[in-house]
Amino acid sequence: MISPRLLEILRSVLARGSPREWLFPGDIPGHPITRSAVGPACQLARQRSGITKPIAPHSLRHAIATHLLESGTDVRRIQLLMGHRSLSTTACYYRQKVVMCSLEFRSLIAKDSGRGNST
């Protein structure tokens, strides 16, 4: 579920006996990071990584769910991880993947027919 590098960092943090209260502390002592602070943190990470496309916390959630689906994770498990009440909410990732596969297939067919190949 998490990368080996992130796991290594988390183990290091926990081995030092920290965090004492929150893994992601906020600006206010004793409180976790707020939802409004997560967006700017995403933008800072995007800038530092050199990614040019826009990134938002929700796009990261979507990317994780899509990656899990593509790697064969059961849709019910994805539902639980995402905190969706309804399975139909989680199923939107499956529907989007089907549409993307259909578009890719059509593109391949168009390229193949443009070469004069027939099957």
C-alpha positions, 0 to 999 in steps of 0.5 A: 500500500505504501512505498518502501521508501515511505515505510522506511521514513515512517519506521525511522520517525516511530523509532525516535519515539515521535510523533508524540501526538500526530504523524502530521502535526498542524500549526497549532500545537497539539492539533493535527494538520488541517484540511486547508493546509493539505492543499498548499502542502500538495502544491509545494510537493508538486513544485519541488518534484517538477510536476507541471500538471495541477495537483489537488488532494482529491486528485491524489485520492483518485490516483491511489484508488485508480492504481489500486483498481489497476493492480487488481485490488478488490473494489470493496477493499478500495471502498473501505480505504477511501471511506465511501459509504456506497459501493457505487461511489467507488465503482466510478473508478471502475467505470472511468477505467473501462472508458479509458480502455475503450478510448485506448482500444479505439485509438489503436484500431484507428492507428492500425486501420490508417496503416492499411492493415486489416484483420 
